[in-house]
Structures are given as C-alpha cells and as structure tokens.
C-alpha cells in the first residue's frame, strides 16, 4: 500500500526513496518521479532524468540510432541511462562494457534500475583511468560520463587519458565526452580541454 501511494504521489512531486553516501560521490539519492526511478547527486542528475534527455538529444543530433556498433564502452555507467537508450530505444544488439568505480552506485543500479535486463552487458567495478590504460580491446563507440557530482575529475582531462581513449577507439569509431560548463570555473576547464581533443582526435564538436 505504501509503495502504491509513493508511486501515485510521484506524479505530483518527486518522492525520495533512498539516500546514501557513495564511495566517490558524497551524496546519492534515488528519487521516484512520475513513476520512474532516477539517480541523483546533490547537484545533478546521474541517470534517467535530465542527463538521459541530454544524451538522447545529443545522440539524435548525430543520428546515432542509424549507426551500427559491435562493441560499446561506457565510462561512468551509473544506473544505465546510456545503455537503455542504445539497446531499448535504438534497438542495438551491441556488446556493452560498463565501467563504474562506485560500488554503491552499482548496488543502487541493481536494486532499483534492473540492469540485469541488459543481457549483453559486462559491468566492471574499476577506475576508468586504470581500465583504459590496461585494456587492449577496440571499441566502436565510447561514452565518457565521468562525473563526481557536477565535476569531471582532472585526471580525465589529461592528455595521457585522452591518448588512451584514442588508442582503444576503433577506426571510424565514435566518442562522446560529457562535460558541464555551468560555471566560470568549469567553462575555463573546458576551454583548456577542447584544444587537446582537436590535437589528439583530429576534430571535435561541442
């Protein structure tokens, strides 16, 4: 009965289902909004909210749904927003490797977001920087969504990290790198990062 009331109430106002401290993000929250679960930090949406809409709009802009990929790498898997767009909204049959360092996020993803439905998913609990350093696989599509709250840690801005991304990106592969510019500090960081992309990958659109 209580669960049903929360479901109905979520169409009026967001209902907080669980609050926890993450291993990387100090504050994580699962909210029920219009009958759907969303994963949020204290300042931004992590999965199945505003971020989901941003990715979907971006993918649509680049006609991603009309392309075919065999191997996909998602750095910062979260609760599976990107995987759901690719497999459920676009109907892709690709193999997906999801990298998520925060075990708390993984547990929430399993508990509330039914990530077991992604049959071709290999979910790895590892630091994304370590993973791209050691892996030899090539990926047709790489999604970089490595936020701690609203900030992408500086280690993922470094040329060394970008070179590793370029090394594991297949010929004619596609790379999306999510970065917020909602403050002067973040905008300044992006202005430094952007030319690095052009130098390493040859071209970059933002």
Order of alpha helices (4+ residues) and beta strands (2+ residues): alpha-beta-beta-beta-beta-alpha-beta-alpha-beta-alpha-beta-alpha-beta-beta-beta-alpha-beta-alpha
